[in-house]
Amino acid sequence: MKLSFWILRFLILVLVVGNIKLSAQNPVIQTYFTADPAPMVYNGTVYLYTSHDEDSTVNNFFTMYDWLCYSSTDMVNWTDHGTVASLKSFTWHEKSNGAWAPQCIERNGKFYLYVPIHGEGISVLVSDSPTGPFTDPIGKRLIDSGHVWQDIDPTVFVDDNGQTYLYWGNPSLWYVKLNKDMVSYDRTIGQNGIVSVPMTAESFGSKEGRDGKPGTTYTEGPWFYKRNNLYYMIYAANGIPEHIAYSTAPTAEGPWTYKGFIMERAPHLAFTNHSGIIDFKGNSYFFYHDQALSKGEGFKRSVSVEQFKYNADGTIQLIKPTKEGVTKSIANLDPFKKVEAETIAWSEGLKTAGDSKTCVYVTKIENGDYLNVRSVDFGKGAKSFEASVASASAAGKIEIRLDNSDGELLGSIDVGNTGSWLNWASVKGKMKKIKGVHDICLVFKGGKGELFNFDWWQVK
Ligand code: FUB
């Protein structure tokens, strides 16, 4: 009797731990270090723009050259769109580092990506597509302030009356009213168009400033939006290490009232934090970054996301940063249409390559690496699996497994040498018929070194 009680406890523990492993979704991108999340909802899809911490940190400081974009329709599988803009998108500056926190918004069918180049102020890029390519429409920096080093972290919002506001700043907060062209601003207000927000304790909470004088908790990374007639300013607060706090206002121009912390410190968070908030398909999501993937390196951060609920009065409760993140998919994935290989819920050992002009594909595939795709709707079942691959080596095989990398083997597809790493060929094989919605795992097997590149897959 006693023995069976302990066996039962052990089985429950195995199930719970197994389930946590299976459902852990944070950080949401594992192929690169990503920071400063800026989600944008457009046409039933969440586009997640991020800055990018390089794998090799130079001079023990932020090493950031480009901006990345990912998208999701279900909040658990994220499709990689590669590098959508970089410091090279601008020809007029001299900085070779400093591609910091971006935000993209859509206006009249065009997509405007507002970015800081650290030490060069805030600039804008434009594209006809949310995934780029983005180009420089004005050939100079957008914000003409005289304090470029403080001009970081732009956040943009189009108010109901059509007026667009661009807020930014560290450790002060400024805004401009963008003109309808989105690439210039009204110079008749504030100081040559720039309005300085009063940094008071009532507006942003009190904390001793860097100069030892009374200051506010506001630090950087503002995220500005409106919900149910209330304007929100979410921001990194309290200096370093940063918390996330928020203030609200009855108008887009204030006055702001401090409302307190939303996310406190936690061991796996970085010394910076930076948030973005959206409502999507009836749910509210809070994006931030941590240092979980790099196991504690503050210049190698990773974007994570939590689902949360507003209180009835619009206030926001403390949000806990978790490893699990968003575990519930809000849509199923159709595997009978081509699925980009870089649509990933979780991966181990992989990188992606490509950009918005060329195809993005999964690369650096070695023996034992894998990627999970969640909530795949097999309907009445599929008989075969097809994949587009390219290899200049002895290649290997793709195993299709149920649930996770140790799950039931549903099929195994051989991949041969295709002549070059970008000479794409289709490989096919049988798979066990499974019905309904399942998580699957594609496990890559082979000899030593890189096996193949992987562009897309589908079932029939
Ligand atoms: O990523 C570089 C800087 O770190 C951002 O601009 C800040 O918000 C902080 O996250």
Residues whose N, C-alpha, C, O or C-beta is under 5 A from the ligand:
A	BS01	FUB	A35 D36 F62 W100 A101 I152 D153 E220 G221 T272 N273 H274
